[in-house]
């Protein structure tokens, strides 16, 4: 996971835009998940800008009153 984030930073991501598809909570409010779409630009081969888009989902857990991401996925 660290390597993926390191590569994302090196790709010079910019013009990032996120659109929320909503947030849902478990019945006991200890878990939540959000989802949506994103678009952005990064450096491609030879430094040429490449536009990309996809979707994402994050799973959150409430631990001691603080929310932590426990799982995430993006396309």
mmCIF file of the N, C-alpha and C atoms, coordinates in Angstrom:
data_MODEL
# 
_entry.id   MODEL 
# 
loop_
_atom_site.group_PDB 
_atom_site.id 
_atom_site.type_symbol 
_atom_site.label_atom_id 
_atom_site.label_alt_id 
_atom_site.label_comp_id 
_atom_site.label_asym_id 
_atom_site.label_entity_id 
_atom_site.label_seq_id 
_atom_site.pdbx_PDB_ins_code 
_atom_site.Cartn_x 
_atom_site.Cartn_y 
_atom_site.Cartn_z 
_atom_site.occupancy 
_atom_site.B_iso_or_equiv 
_atom_site.pdbx_formal_charge 
_atom_site.auth_seq_id 
_atom_site.auth_comp_id 
_atom_site.auth_asym_id 
_atom_site.auth_atom_id 
_atom_site.pdbx_PDB_model_num 
ATOM 1   N N  . UNK A 1 1  ? 0.833   -1.172 0.000   1.00 0.00 ? 1  UNK A N  1 
ATOM 2   C CA . UNK A 1 1  ? 0.000   0.000  0.000   1.00 0.00 ? 1  UNK A CA 1 
ATOM 3   C C  . UNK A 1 1  ? 0.894   1.257  0.000   1.00 0.00 ? 1  UNK A C  1 
ATOM 4   N N  . UNK A 1 2  ? 1.947   1.231  0.813   1.00 0.00 ? 2  UNK A N  1 
ATOM 5   C CA . UNK A 1 2  ? 2.843   2.386  0.865   1.00 0.00 ? 2  UNK A CA 1 
ATOM 6   C C  . UNK A 1 2  ? 3.438   2.674  -0.514  1.00 0.00 ? 2  UNK A C  1 
ATOM 7   N N  . UNK A 1 3  ? 3.846   1.639  -1.232  1.00 0.00 ? 3  UNK A N  1 
ATOM 8   C CA . UNK A 1 3  ? 4.428   1.829  -2.561  1.00 0.00 ? 3  UNK A CA 1 
ATOM 9   C C  . UNK A 1 3  ? 3.427   2.466  -3.516  1.00 0.00 ? 3  UNK A C  1 
ATOM 10  N N  . UNK A 1 4  ? 2.152   2.062  -3.428  1.00 0.00 ? 4  UNK A N  1 
ATOM 11  C CA . UNK A 1 4  ? 1.126   2.642  -4.291  1.00 0.00 ? 4  UNK A CA 1 
ATOM 12  C C  . UNK A 1 4  ? 0.971   4.134  -4.010  1.00 0.00 ? 4  UNK A C  1 
ATOM 13  N N  . UNK A 1 5  ? 0.959   4.511  -2.735  1.00 0.00 ? 5  UNK A N  1 
ATOM 14  C CA . UNK A 1 5  ? 0.837   5.929  -2.393  1.00 0.00 ? 5  UNK A CA 1 
ATOM 15  C C  . UNK A 1 5  ? 2.092   6.701  -2.786  1.00 0.00 ? 5  UNK A C  1 
ATOM 16  N N  . UNK A 1 6  ? 3.272   6.102  -2.625  1.00 0.00 ? 6  UNK A N  1 
ATOM 17  C CA . UNK A 1 6  ? 4.507   6.760  -3.055  1.00 0.00 ? 6  UNK A CA 1 
ATOM 18  C C  . UNK A 1 6  ? 4.473   7.043  -4.548  1.00 0.00 ? 6  UNK A C  1 
ATOM 19  N N  . UNK A 1 7  ? 4.019   6.070  -5.334  1.00 0.00 ? 7  UNK A N  1 
ATOM 20  C CA . UNK A 1 7  ? 3.920   6.266  -6.783  1.00 0.00 ? 7  UNK A CA 1 
ATOM 21  C C  . UNK A 1 7  ? 2.888   7.331  -7.131  1.00 0.00 ? 7  UNK A C  1 
ATOM 22  N N  . UNK A 1 8  ? 1.788   7.373  -6.393  1.00 0.00 ? 8  UNK A N  1 
ATOM 23  C CA . UNK A 1 8  ? 0.759   8.382  -6.655  1.00 0.00 ? 8  UNK A CA 1 
ATOM 24  C C  . UNK A 1 8  ? 1.314   9.785  -6.424  1.00 0.00 ? 8  UNK A C  1 
ATOM 25  N N  . UNK A 1 9  ? 2.102   9.953  -5.378  1.00 0.00 ? 9  UNK A N  1 
ATOM 26  C CA . UNK A 1 9  ? 2.688   11.271 -5.105  1.00 0.00 ? 9  UNK A CA 1 
ATOM 27  C C  . UNK A 1 9  ? 3.684   11.650 -6.198  1.00 0.00 ? 9  UNK A C  1 
ATOM 28  N N  . UNK A 1 10 ? 4.487   10.718 -6.639  1.00 0.00 ? 10 UNK A N  1 
ATOM 29  C CA . UNK A 1 10 ? 5.490   10.976 -7.686  1.00 0.00 ? 10 UNK A CA 1 
ATOM 30  C C  . UNK A 1 10 ? 4.837   11.287 -9.035  1.00 0.00 ? 10 UNK A C  1 
ATOM 31  N N  . UNK A 1 11 ? 3.596   10.844 -9.241  1.00 0.00 ? 11 UNK A N  1 
ATOM 32  C CA . UNK A 1 11 ? 2.907   11.064 -10.516 1.00 0.00 ? 11 UNK A CA 1 
ATOM 33  C C  . UNK A 1 11 ? 2.392   12.485 -10.660 1.00 0.00 ? 11 UNK A C  1 
ATOM 34  N N  . UNK A 1 12 ? 2.609   13.328 -9.641  1.00 0.00 ? 12 UNK A N  1 
ATOM 35  C CA . UNK A 1 12 ? 2.199   14.735 -9.693  1.00 0.00 ? 12 UNK A CA 1 
ATOM 36  C C  . UNK A 1 12 ? 0.701   14.869 -9.970  1.00 0.00 ? 12 UNK A C  1 
ATOM 37  N N  . UNK A 1 13 ? -0.110  14.207 -9.153  1.00 0.00 ? 13 UNK A N  1 
ATOM 38  C CA . UNK A 1 13 ? -1.569  14.304 -9.304  1.00 0.00 ? 13 UNK A CA 1 
ATOM 39  C C  . UNK A 1 13 ? -2.025  15.737 -9.064  1.00 0.00 ? 13 UNK A C  1 
ATOM 40  N N  . UNK A 1 14 ? -2.922  16.203 -9.896  1.00 0.00 ? 14 UNK A N  1 
ATOM 41  C CA . UNK A 1 14 ? -3.435  17.570 -9.780  1.00 0.00 ? 14 UNK A CA 1 
ATOM 42  C C  . UNK A 1 14 ? -4.844  17.623 -10.366 1.00 0.00 ? 14 UNK A C  1 
ATOM 43  N N  . UNK A 1 15 ? -5.478  18.747 -10.146 1.00 0.00 ? 15 UNK A N  1 
ATOM 44  C CA . UNK A 1 15 ? -6.855  18.934 -10.629 1.00 0.00 ? 15 UNK A CA 1 
ATOM 45  C C  . UNK A 1 15 ? -7.772  17.811 -10.160 1.00 0.00 ? 15 UNK A C  1 
ATOM 46  N N  . UNK A 1 16 ? -7.538  17.325 -8.944  1.00 0.00 ? 16 UNK A N  1 
ATOM 47  C CA . UNK A 1 16 ? -8.373  16.250 -8.417  1.00 0.00 ? 16 UNK A CA 1 
ATOM 48  C C  . UNK A 1 16 ? -9.752  16.787 -8.055  1.00 0.00 ? 16 UNK A C  1 
ATOM 49  N N  . UNK A 1 17 ? -10.756 16.023 -8.397  1.00 0.00 ? 17 UNK A N  1 
ATOM 50  C CA . UNK A 1 17 ? -12.126 16.387 -8.101  1.00 0.00 ? 17 UNK A CA 1 
ATOM 51  C C  . UNK A 1 17 ? -12.858 15.138 -7.628  1.00 0.00 ? 17 UNK A C  1 
ATOM 52  N N  . UNK A 1 18 ? -13.574 15.256 -6.532  1.00 0.00 ? 18 UNK A N  1 
ATOM 53  C CA . UNK A 1 18 ? -14.330 14.141 -5.982  1.00 0.00 ? 18 UNK A CA 1 
ATOM 54  C C  . UNK A 1 18 ? -15.808 14.505 -5.942  1.00 0.00 ? 18 UNK A C  1 
ATOM 55  N N  . UNK A 1 19 ? -16.659 13.528 -6.248  1.00 0.00 ? 19 UNK A N  1 
ATOM 56  C CA . UNK A 1 19 ? -18.103 13.708 -6.136  1.00 0.00 ? 19 UNK A CA 1 
ATOM 57  C C  . UNK A 1 19 ? -18.645 12.595 -5.252  1.00 0.00 ? 19 UNK A C  1 
ATOM 58  N N  . UNK A 1 20 ? -19.232 12.982 -4.130  1.00 0.00 ? 20 UNK A N  1 
ATOM 59  C CA . UNK A 1 20 ? -19.749 12.000 -3.186  1.00 0.00 ? 20 UNK A CA 1 
ATOM 60  C C  . UNK A 1 20 ? -21.025 11.352 -3.714  1.00 0.00 ? 20 UNK A C  1 
ATOM 61  N N  . UNK A 1 21 ? -21.096 10.049 -3.545  1.00 0.00 ? 21 UNK A N  1 
ATOM 62  C CA . UNK A 1 21 ? -22.312 9.313  -3.868  1.00 0.00 ? 21 UNK A CA 1 
ATOM 63  C C  . UNK A 1 21 ? -23.141 9.047  -2.620  1.00 0.00 ? 21 UNK A C  1 
ATOM 64  N N  . UNK A 1 22 ? -22.597 9.464  -1.460  1.00 0.00 ? 22 UNK A N  1 
ATOM 65  C CA . UNK A 1 22 ? -23.332 9.314  -0.219  1.00 0.00 ? 22 UNK A CA 1 
ATOM 66  C C  . UNK A 1 22 ? -22.517 8.643  0.872   1.00 0.00 ? 22 UNK A C  1 
ATOM 67  N N  . UNK A 1 23 ? -23.031 8.743  2.073   1.00 0.00 ? 23 UNK A N  1 
ATOM 68  C CA . UNK A 1 23 ? -22.446 8.113  3.253   1.00 0.00 ? 23 UNK A CA 1 
ATOM 69  C C  . UNK A 1 23 ? -23.539 7.311  3.938   1.00 0.00 ? 23 UNK A C  1 
ATOM 70  N N  . UNK A 1 24 ? -23.221 6.109  4.339   1.00 0.00 ? 24 UNK A N  1 
ATOM 71  C CA . UNK A 1 24 ? -24.170 5.234  5.021   1.00 0.00 ? 24 UNK A CA 1 
ATOM 72  C C  . UNK A 1 24 ? -23.570 4.776  6.337   1.00 0.00 ? 24 UNK A C  1 
ATOM 73  N N  . UNK A 1 25 ? -24.413 4.586  7.349   1.00 0.00 ? 25 UNK A N  1 
ATOM 74  C CA . UNK A 1 25 ? -23.969 4.146  8.667   1.00 0.00 ? 25 UNK A CA 1 
ATOM 75  C C  . UNK A 1 25 ? -24.607 2.820  9.025   1.00 0.00 ? 25 UNK A C  1 
ATOM 76  N N  . UNK A 1 26 ? -23.868 2.003  9.776   1.00 0.00 ? 26 UNK A N  1 
ATOM 77  C CA . UNK A 1 26 ? -24.434 0.769  10.309  1.00 0.00 ? 26 UNK A CA 1 
ATOM 78  C C  . UNK A 1 26 ? -25.504 1.134  11.338  1.00 0.00 ? 26 UNK A C  1 
ATOM 79  N N  . UNK A 1 27 ? -26.375 0.195  11.647  1.00 0.00 ? 27 UNK A N  1 
ATOM 80  C CA . UNK A 1 27 ? -27.466 0.458  12.588  1.00 0.00 ? 27 UNK A CA 1 
ATOM 81  C C  . UNK A 1 27 ? -26.967 0.912  13.948  1.00 0.00 ? 27 UNK A C  1 
ATOM 82  N N  . UNK A 1 28 ? -25.814 0.398  14.389  1.00 0.00 ? 28 UNK A N  1 
ATOM 83  C CA . UNK A 1 28 ? -25.291 0.788  15.700  1.00 0.00 ? 28 UNK A CA 1 
ATOM 84  C C  . UNK A 1 28 ? -24.310 1.971  15.627  1.00 0.00 ? 28 UNK A C  1 
ATOM 85  N N  . UNK A 1 29 ? -24.127 2.521  14.449  1.00 0.00 ? 29 UNK A N  1 
ATOM 86  C CA . UNK A 1 29 ? -23.270 3.690  14.199  1.00 0.00 ? 29 UNK A CA 1 
ATOM 87  C C  . UNK A 1 29 ? -21.805 3.468  14.573  1.00 0.00 ? 29 UNK A C  1 
ATOM 88  N N  . UNK A 1 30 ? -21.330 2.234  14.518  1.00 0.00 ? 30 UNK A N  1 
ATOM 89  C CA . UNK A 1 30 ? -19.914 1.966  14.757  1.00 0.00 ? 30 UNK A CA 1 
ATOM 90  C C  . UNK A 1 30 ? -19.132 1.852  13.458  1.00 0.00 ? 30 UNK A C  1 
ATOM 91  N N  . UNK A 1 31 ? -19.844 1.696  12.346  1.00 0.00 ? 31 UNK A N  1 
ATOM 92  C CA . UNK A 1 31 ? -19.222 1.570  11.026  1.00 0.00 ? 31 UNK A CA 1 
ATOM 93  C C  . UNK A 1 31 ? -19.944 2.505  10.062  1.00 0.00 ? 31 UNK A C  1 
ATOM 94  N N  . UNK A 1 32 ? -19.198 2.928  9.042   1.00 0.00 ? 32 UNK A N  1 
ATOM 95  C CA . UNK A 1 32 ? -19.795 3.755  7.990   1.00 0.00 ? 32 UNK A CA 1 
ATOM 96  C C  . UNK A 1 32 ? -19.062 3.468  6.688   1.00 0.00 ? 32 UNK A C  1 
ATOM 97  N N  . UNK A 1 33 ? -19.692 3.793  5.566   1.00 0.00 ? 33 UNK A N  1 
ATOM 98  C CA . UNK A 1 33 ? -19.025 3.683  4.273   1.00 0.00 ? 33 UNK A CA 1 
ATOM 99  C C  . UNK A 1 33 ? -19.483 4.830  3.402   1.00 0.00 ? 33 UNK A C  1 
ATOM 100 N N  . UNK A 1 34 ? -18.514 5.360  2.646   1.00 0.00 ? 34 UNK A N  1 
ATOM 101 C CA . UNK A 1 34 ? -18.819 6.420  1.687   1.00 0.00 ? 34 UNK A CA 1 
ATOM 102 C C  . UNK A 1 34 ? -18.335 5.969  0.322   1.00 0.00 ? 34 UNK A C  1 
ATOM 103 N N  . UNK A 1 35 ? -18.921 6.541  -0.700  1.00 0.00 ? 35 UNK A N  1 
ATOM 104 C CA . UNK A 1 35 ? -18.572 6.145  -2.065  1.00 0.00 ? 35 UNK A CA 1 
ATOM 105 C C  . UNK A 1 35 ? -18.788 7.331  -2.989  1.00 0.00 ? 35 UNK A C  1 
ATOM 106 N N  . UNK A 1 36 ? -18.197 7.245  -4.175  1.00 0.00 ? 36 UNK A N  1 
ATOM 107 C CA . UNK A 1 36 ? -18.368 8.311  -5.144  1.00 0.00 ? 36 UNK A CA 1 
ATOM 108 C C  . UNK A 1 36 ? -17.454 8.115  -6.338  1.00 0.00 ? 36 UNK A C  1 
ATOM 109 N N  . UNK A 1 37 ? -17.218 9.213  -7.043  1.00 0.00 ? 37 UNK A N  1 
ATOM 110 C CA . UNK A 1 37 ? -16.377 9.192  -8.234  1.00 0.00 ? 37 UNK A CA 1 
ATOM 111 C C  . UNK A 1 37 ? -15.295 10.258 -8.125  1.00 0.00 ? 37 UNK A C  1 
ATOM 112 N N  . UNK A 1 38 ? -14.265 10.120 -8.945  1.00 0.00 ? 38 UNK A N  1 
ATOM 113 C CA . UNK A 1 38 ? -13.180 11.100 -8.957  1.00 0.00 ? 38 UNK A CA 1 
ATOM 114 C C  . UNK A 1 38 ? -12.642 11.276 -10.371 1.00 0.00 ? 38 UNK A C  1 
ATOM 115 N N  . UNK A 1 39 ? -12.016 12.409 -10.621 1.00 0.00 ? 39 UNK A N  1 
ATOM 116 C CA . UNK A 1 39 ? -11.274 12.678 -11.849 1.00 0.00 ? 39 UNK A CA 1 
ATOM 117 C C  . UNK A 1 39 ? -10.006 13.432 -11.469 1.00 0.00 ? 39 UNK A C  1 
ATOM 118 N N  . UNK A 1 40 ? -9.015  13.351 -12.300 1.00 0.00 ? 40 UNK A N  1 
ATOM 119 C CA . UNK A 1 40 ? -7.774  14.071 -12.036 1.00 0.00 ? 40 UNK A CA 1 
ATOM 120 C C  . UNK A 1 40 ? -6.817  13.959 -13.199 1.00 0.00 ? 40 UNK A C  1 
ATOM 121 N N  . UNK A 1 41 ? -5.690  14.610 -13.076 1.00 0.00 ? 41 UNK A N  1 
ATOM 122 C CA . UNK A 1 41 ? -4.633  14.597 -14.080 1.00 0.00 ? 41 UNK A CA 1 
ATOM 123 C C  . UNK A 1 41 ? -3.334  14.218 -13.383 1.00 0.00 ? 41 UNK A C  1 
ATOM 124 N N  . UNK A 1 42 ? -2.510  13.422 -14.052 1.00 0.00 ? 42 UNK A N  1 
ATOM 125 C CA . UNK A 1 42 ? -1.196  13.073 -13.519 1.00 0.00 ? 42 UNK A CA 1 
ATOM 126 C C  . UNK A 1 42 ? -0.210  12.994 -14.674 1.00 0.00 ? 42 UNK A C  1 
ATOM 127 N N  . UNK A 1 43 ? 1.070   12.877 -14.337 1.00 0.00 ? 43 UNK A N  1 
ATOM 128 C CA . UNK A 1 43 ? 2.103   12.759 -15.358 1.00 0.00 ? 43 UNK A CA 1 
ATOM 129 C C  . UNK A 1 43 ? 2.131   11.335 -15.894 1.00 0.00 ? 43 UNK A C  1 
ATOM 130 N N  . UNK A 1 44 ? 2.026   11.214 -17.196 1.00 0.00 ? 44 UNK A N  1 
ATOM 131 C CA . UNK A 1 44 ? 2.097   9.915  -17.845 1.00 0.00 ? 44 UNK A CA 1 
ATOM 132 C C  . UNK A 1 44 ? 3.481   9.694  -18.419 1.00 0.00 ? 44 UNK A C  1 
ATOM 133 N N  . UNK A 1 45 ? 3.589   8.788  -19.369 1.00 0.00 ? 45 UNK A N  1 
ATOM 134 C CA . UNK A 1 45 ? 4.874   8.514  -20.007 1.00 0.00 ? 45 UNK A CA 1 
ATOM 135 C C  . UNK A 1 45 ? 5.478   9.783  -20.618 1.00 0.00 ? 45 UNK A C  1 
ATOM 136 N N  . UNK A 1 46 ? 6.746   10.011 -20.358 1.00 0.00 ? 46 UNK A N  1 
ATOM 137 C CA . UNK A 1 46 ? 7.420   11.194 -20.888 1.00 0.00 ? 46 UNK A CA 1 
ATOM 138 C C  . UNK A 1 46 ? 6.944   12.487 -20.255 1.00 0.00 ? 46 UNK A C  1 
ATOM 139 N N  . UNK A 1 47 ? 6.222   12.400 -19.157 1.00 0.00 ? 47 UNK A N  1 
ATOM 140 C CA . UNK A 1 47 ? 5.735   13.601 -18.484 1.00 0.00 ? 47 UNK A CA 1 
ATOM 141 C C  . UNK A 1 47 ? 4.498   14.199 -19.106 1.00 0.00 ? 47 UNK A C  1 
ATOM 142 N N  . UNK A 1 48 ? 3.945   13.549 -20.153 1.00 0.00 ? 48 UNK A N  1 
ATOM 143 C CA . UNK A 1 48 ? 2.745   14.057 -20.810 1.00 0.00 ? 48 UNK A CA 1 
ATOM 144 C C  . UNK A 1 48 ? 1.545   13.887 -19.877 1.00 0.00 ? 48 UNK A C  1 
ATOM 145 N N  . UNK A 1 49 ? 0.712   14.933 -19.700 1.00 0.00 ? 49 UNK A N  1 
ATOM 146 C CA . UNK A 1 49 ? -0.446  14.833 -18.801 1.00 0.00 ? 49 UNK A CA 1 
ATOM 147 C C  . UNK A 1 49 ? -1.455  13.774 -19.264 1.00 0.00 ? 49 UNK A C  1 
ATOM 148 N N  . UNK A 1 50 ? -1.947  13.015 -18.305 1.00 0.00 ? 50 UNK A N  1 
ATOM 149 C CA . UNK A 1 50 ? -2.955  11.988 -18.560 1.00 0.00 ? 50 UNK A CA 1 
ATOM 150 C C  . UNK A 1 50 ? -4.126  12.241 -17.618 1.00 0.00 ? 50 UNK A C  1 
ATOM 151 N N  . UNK A 1 51 ? -5.346  12.289 -18.163 1.00 0.00 ? 51 UNK A N  1 
ATOM 152 C CA . UNK A 1 51 ? -6.544  12.463 -17.355 1.00 0.00 ? 51 UNK A CA 1 
ATOM 153 C C  . UNK A 1 51 ? -7.086  11.087 -16.994 1.00 0.00 ? 51 UNK A C  1 
ATOM 154 N N  . UNK A 1 52 ? -7.490  10.931 -15.754 1.00 0.00 ? 52 UNK A N  1 
ATOM 155 C CA . UNK A 1 52 ? -8.021  9.647  -15.302 1.00 0.00 ? 52 UNK A CA 1 
ATOM 156 C C  . UNK A 1 52 ? -9.265  9.892  -14.465 1.00 0.00 ? 52 UNK A C  1 
ATOM 157 N N  . UNK A 1 53 ? -10.108 8.867  -14.382 1.00 0.00 ? 53 UNK A N  1 
ATOM 158 C CA . UNK A 1 53 ? -11.320 8.958  -13.573 1.00 0.00 ? 53 UNK A CA 1 
ATOM 159 C C  . UNK A 1 53 ? -11.683 7.567  -13.086 1.00 0.00 ? 53 UNK A C  1 
ATOM 160 N N  . UNK A 1 54 ? -12.507 7.525  -12.065 1.00 0.00 ? 54 UNK A N  1 
ATOM 161 C CA . UNK A 1 54 ? -12.931 6.239  -11.537 1.00 0.00 ? 54 UNK A CA 1 
ATOM 162 C C  . UNK A 1 54 ? -13.884 6.414  -10.383 1.00 0.00 ? 54 UNK A C  1 
ATOM 163 N N  . UNK A 1 55 ? -14.010 5.364  -9.615  1.00 0.00 ? 55 UNK A N  1 
ATOM 164 C CA . UNK A 1 55 ? -14.897 5.396  -8.458  1.00 0.00 ? 55 UNK A CA 1 
ATOM 165 C C  . UNK A 1 55 ? -14.126 4.929  -7.227  1.00 0.00 ? 55 UNK A C  1 
ATOM 166 N N  . UNK A 1 56 ? -14.694 5.208  -6.050  1.00 0.00 ? 56 UNK A N  1 
ATOM 167 C CA . UNK A 1 56 ? -14.040 4.831  -4.805  1.00 0.00 ? 56 UNK A CA 1 
ATOM 168 C C  . UNK A 1 56 ? -15.070 4.440  -3.765  1.00 0.00 ? 56 UNK A C  1 
ATOM 169 N N  . UNK A 1 57 ? -14.608 3.700  -2.764  1.00 0.00 ? 57 UNK A N  1 
ATOM 170 C CA . UNK A 1 57 ? -15.411 3.400  -1.588  1.00 0.00 ? 57 UNK A CA 1 
ATOM 171 C C  . UNK A 1 57 ? -14.469 3.256  -0.403  1.00 0.00 ? 57 UNK A C  1 
ATOM 172 N N  . UNK A 1 58 ? -14.827 3.871  0.716   1.00 0.00 ? 58 UNK A N  1 
ATOM 173 C CA . UNK A 1 58 ? -14.069 3.784  1.959   1.00 0.00 ? 58 UNK A CA 1 
ATOM 174 C C  . UNK A 1 58 ? -14.963 3.176  3.029   1.00 0.00 ? 58 UNK A C  1 
ATOM 175 N N  . UNK A 1 59 ? -14.390 2.335  3.878   1.00 0.00 ? 59 UNK A N  1 
ATOM 176 C CA . UNK A 1 59 ? -15.096 1.780  5.028   1.00 0.00 ? 59 UNK A CA 1 
ATOM 177 C C  . UNK A 1 59 ? -14.443 2.361  6.277   1.00 0.00 ? 59 UNK A C  1 
ATOM 178 N N  . UNK A 1 60 ? -15.272 2.926  7.142   1.00 0.00 ? 60 UNK A N  1 
ATOM 179 C CA . UNK A 1 60 ? -14.812 3.605  8.356   1.00 0.00 ? 60 UNK A CA 1 
ATOM 180 C C  . UNK A 1 60 ? -15.275 2.852  9.584   1.00 0.00 ? 60 UNK A C  1 
ATOM 181 N N  . UNK A 1 61 ? -14.455 2.939  10.666  1.00 0.00 ? 61 UNK A N  1 
ATOM 182 C CA . UNK A 1 61 ? -14.824 2.338  11.949  1.00 0.00 ? 61 UNK A CA 1 
ATOM 183 C C  . UNK A 1 61 ? -14.642 3.382  13.046  1.00 0.00 ? 61 UNK A C  1 
ATOM 184 N N  . UNK A 1 62 ? -15.635 3.477  13.913  1.00 0.00 ? 62 UNK A N  1 
ATOM 185 C CA . UNK A 1 62 ? -15.572 4.414  15.029  1.00 0.00 ? 62 UNK A CA 1 
ATOM 186 C C  . UNK A 1 62 ? -14.910 3.704  16.209  1.00 0.00 ? 62 UNK A C  1 
ATOM 187 N N  . UNK A 1 63 ? -13.739 4.223  16.603  1.00 0.00 ? 63 UNK A N  1 
ATOM 188 C CA . UNK A 1 63 ? -12.988 3.648  17.711  1.00 0.00 ? 63 UNK A CA 1 
ATOM 189 C C  . UNK A 1 63 ? -12.776 4.744  18.749  1.00 0.00 ? 63 UNK A C  1 
ATOM 190 N N  . UNK A 1 64 ? -13.433 4.628  19.880  1.00 0.00 ? 64 UNK A N  1 
ATOM 191 C CA . UNK A 1 64 ? -13.268 5.615  20.943  1.00 0.00 ? 64 UNK A CA 1 
ATOM 192 C C  . UNK A 1 64 ? -13.676 7.019  20.542  1.00 0.00 ? 64 UNK A C  1 
ATOM 193 N N  . UNK A 1 65 ? -14.671 7.136  19.675  1.00 0.00 ? 65 UNK A N  1 
ATOM 194 C CA . UNK A 1 65 ? -15.155 8.442  19.241  1.00 0.00 ? 65 UNK A CA 1 
ATOM 195 C C  . UNK A 1 65 ? -14.405 9.037  18.061  1.00 0.00 ? 65 UNK A C  1 
ATOM 196 N N  . UNK A 1 66 ? -13.406 8.317  17.532  1.00 0.00 ? 66 UNK A N  1 
ATOM 197 C CA . UNK A 1 66 ? -12.658 8.785  16.353  1.00 0.00 ? 66 UNK A CA 1 
ATOM 198 C C  . UNK A 1 66 ? -12.915 7.821  15.200  1.00 0.00 ? 66 UNK A C  1 
ATOM 199 N N  . UNK A 1 67 ? -13.021 8.384  13.995  1.00 0.00 ? 67 UNK A N  1 
ATOM 200 C CA . UNK A 1 67 ? -13.281 7.574  12.806  1.00 0.00 ? 67 UNK A CA 1 
ATOM 201 C C  . UNK A 1 67 ? -11.969 7.246  12.097  1.00 0.00 ? 67 UNK A C  1 
ATOM 202 N N  . UNK A 1 68 ? -11.781 5.954  11.759  1.00 0.00 ? 68 UNK A N  1 
ATOM 203 C CA . UNK A 1 68 ? -10.596 5.482  11.055  1.00 0.00 ? 68 UNK A CA 1 
ATOM 204 C C  . UNK A 1 68 ? -11.019 4.725  9.807   1.00 0.00 ? 68 UNK A C  1 
ATOM 205 N N  . UNK A 1 69 ? -10.290 4.929  8.697   1.00 0.00 ? 69 UNK A N  1 
ATOM 206 C CA . UNK A 1 69 ? -10.537 4.131  7.501   1.00 0.00 ? 69 UNK A CA 1 
ATOM 207 C C  . UNK A 1 69 ? -9.922  2.763  7.731   1.00 0.00 ? 69 UNK A C  1 
ATOM 208 N N  . UNK A 1 70 ? -10.735 1.712  7.576   1.00 0.00 ? 70 UNK A N  1 
ATOM 209 C CA . UNK A 1 70 ? -10.249 0.346  7.768   1.00 0.00 ? 70 UNK A CA 1 
ATOM 210 C C  . UNK A 1 70 ? -10.152 -0.411 6.444   1.00 0.00 ? 70 UNK A C  1 
ATOM 211 N N  . UNK A 1 71 ? -10.756 0.126  5.387   1.00 0.00 ? 71 UNK A N  1 
ATOM 212 C CA . UNK A 1 71 ? -10.660 -0.461 4.056   1.00 0.00 ? 71 UNK A CA 1 
ATOM 213 C C  . UNK A 1 71 ? -10.995 0.600  3.027   1.00 0.00 ? 71 UNK A C  1 
ATOM 214 N N  . UNK A 1 72 ? -10.338 0.515  1.873   1.00 0.00 ? 72 UNK A N  1 
ATOM 215 C CA . UNK A 1 72 ? -10.651 1.444  0.788   1.00 0.00 ? 72 UNK A CA 1 
ATOM 216 C C  . UNK A 1 72 ? -10.376 0.751  -0.537  1.00 0.00 ? 72 UNK A C  1 
ATOM 217 N N  . UNK A 1 73 ? -11.094 1.195  -1.544  1.00 0.00 ? 73 UNK A N  1 
ATOM 218 C CA . UNK A 1 73 ? -10.887 0.656  -2.886  1.00 0.00 ? 73 UNK A CA 1 
ATOM 219 C C  . UNK A 1 73 ? -11.199 1.754  -3.897  1.00 0.00 ? 73 UNK A C  1 
ATOM 220 N N  . UNK A 1 74 ? -10.453 1.771  -4.965  1.00 0.00 ? 74 UNK A N  1 
ATOM 221 C CA . UNK A 1 74 ? -10.692 2.719  -6.053  1.00 0.00 ? 74 UNK A CA 1 
ATOM 222 C C  . UNK A 1 74 ? -10.428 2.040  -7.382  1.00 0.00 ? 74 UNK A C  1 
ATOM 223 N N  . UNK A 1 75 ? -11.082 2.513  -8.410  1.00 0.00 ? 75 UNK A N  1 
ATOM 224 C CA . UNK A 1 75 ? -10.880 1.947  -9.749  1.00 0.00 ? 75 UNK A CA 1 
ATOM 225 C C  . UNK A 1 75 ? -10.201 2.948  -10.632 1.00 0.00 ? 75 UNK A C  1 
# 
